[in-house]
């Protein structure tokens, strides 16, 4: 026989058809709203080049807020917990995390750490482990990159705790690009250096200021010279265009001025 107190406690967990329908509607509305916000802010970011990173940073924050409110609504529709029930639920939740959801919990914890510590942001060019590309999505469980080969790579957020992260832009549109050239030992190094520098500063994609100078470094090897050009591209999305444009300009100038490349293949050390 069930006591009145027991019947009241059981009634707190009674879920009818109306509650189930409300839960489904809440989740669907949250998903649609998060998707619409994502797409609208992506479109707005593409139009506002100078403020693109700040706009993109709002996407994960707003999506977390939307899904958080949806989760609160679902809980409110299904449970009216007392202090004892909250304690029991906490114990079951902790056990579930320990046995079945350890990786999920670690991913979510990594996502929260990324959100608050901000080692990278939406739109940054980063390298995580062996992967390099532009950050296009930051979720609670994973981060997505688009590589220079246009591959979409999904990286679990627990990599934040185990992998080194290199950020080439740190929230800025411009980024440093390094381009190497090799010329024969018989070539005039001064002329070759001037030609590479001219190829860099005349590129339509270059970004040069007092704080962002273009530089060319010369290194002597037994059978060839190595010229390393360093300059900032005006937008990280133009990285490969900038690299291709400078390479084409420099190689054309080398041919016009009789600057030869090494006859033997150059082996990277």
Secondary structure, 3 states (H helix, E strand, C coil): CCCHHHHHHHHCCCCCHHHHHHHHHHHHHHHHHHHHHHHHHHHHHHHCCCCHHHHHHHHHHHHHHHHHHHHHHHHHHHCCCCHHHHHHHHHHHHHHHHHCCHHHHHHHHHHHHHHHHCCCCCCCEEEECCEEEEEEEECCCEEEEECCCCCEEEEECCHHHHCCEEECCCCCCCEEEEEEEEEECCCCHHHHHHHHHHHHHCCCCEECCCCCCCEEEEEECCCEEEEEEEEEECCHHHHHHHHHHHHHHHHHHHHHCCCCCCCCCCCCC
